Amino acid sequence: MTVKLSSSNLSKLPAEVAGPNYDRATLKAGIVHFGVGNFHRSHQAVYLDDLFNSGIGHDWALIGAGVFDGEKIGRGKLEEQDWLTTVVEQDSGHM
């Protein structure tokens, strides 16, 4: 099953796919991060998502600031997905 990543489709994702369990609209910016590439999204953004899912830190949301022309493409893709991204984690027992 293929589901386009968007806020309106989060409830359509399979049960084994974790999504945010907090209201993203209540987040308040507390961090500006220059560059919002894959490395950043798979590390710092994941840590913040874990924090928000625990019910705290909602005033430490990110504002991403692209500084290179090429980042406009990534911005457009993230905007199409309602600023959601996918991170796949795999443990060594399932490689």
C-alpha positions in Angstrom: 0.0 0.0 0.0 1.3 3.4 -0.9 0.1 6.4 1.0 1.3 10.0 0.2 2.9 11.5 3.2 0.7 14.4 4.5 -1.0 15.5 7.7 -4.4 14.3 6.3 -3.0 10.8 5.6 -1.3 10.1 8.9 -4.3 8.0 10.1 -4.1 5.9 6.9 -0.5 4.7 7.6 0.0 1.1 8.8 0.0 0.5 12.5 3.7 -0.3 12.5 4.5 3.2 11.2 4.8 5.7 14.0 3.6 9.2 13.6 3.4 12.2 15.9 1.1 11.8 18.9 1.1 15.5 19.6 -0.7 18.4 17.9 1.9 19.9 15.6 -0.1 23.1 15.4 0.7 23.8 19.1 4.4 23.7 18.6 6.3 27.0 19.1 9.6 27.7 17.4 12.7 27.7 19.7 15.5 26.6 17.3 16.6 27.9 14.0 18.6 25.3 12.1 20.7 26.4 9.1 20.3 23.6 6.5 17.6 21.0 6.7 19.1 18.1 4.8 18.7 14.4 5.4 21.4 14.2 8.1 19.7 16.9 10.2 16.3 15.4 9.7 17.4 11.9 10.7 19.2 13.1 13.9 18.2 16.4 15.5 14.6 16.4 14.2 14.1 12.8 15.4 15.3 13.7 18.9 12.9 16.6 19.0 10.1 14.4 17.7 10.8 12.0 20.6 10.7 14.9 23.0 7.4 16.2 21.7 5.9 12.7 21.7 6.8 12.5 25.4 4.6 15.6 26.0 7.3 18.1 26.8 9.4 20.7 24.9 6.7 22.0 22.6 8.3 25.4 22.7 11.5 24.0 21.1 10.2 23.3 17.6 12.5 23.9 14.6 12.5 26.6 11.9 14.7 25.4 9.1 16.7 28.0 7.2 18.0 26.9 3.8 21.0 28.9 2.8 21.9 27.4 -0.6 19.9 27.7 -3.8 19.7 23.9 -4.1 17.7 23.7 -0.9 14.7 25.3 -2.6 13.9 21.9 -4.1 14.0 20.1 -0.8 11.8 22.9 0.7 9.2 22.3 -2.0 9.2 18.6 -1.4 8.8 19.0 2.4 6.1 21.6 1.9 4.1 19.1 -0.3 4.3 16.6 2.6 3.1 19.2 5.2 6.7 19.4 6.5 6.6 15.7 7.5 9.6 13.4 6.7 10.2 9.7 6.9 13.0 8.1 8.9 13.6 4.3 8.7 15.4 2.7 11.6 16.7 -0.9 11.4 18.4 -2.9 14.1 21.3 -5.3 13.4 19.0 -8.3 13.9 16.9 -7.4 10.9 19.5 -6.6 8.3 
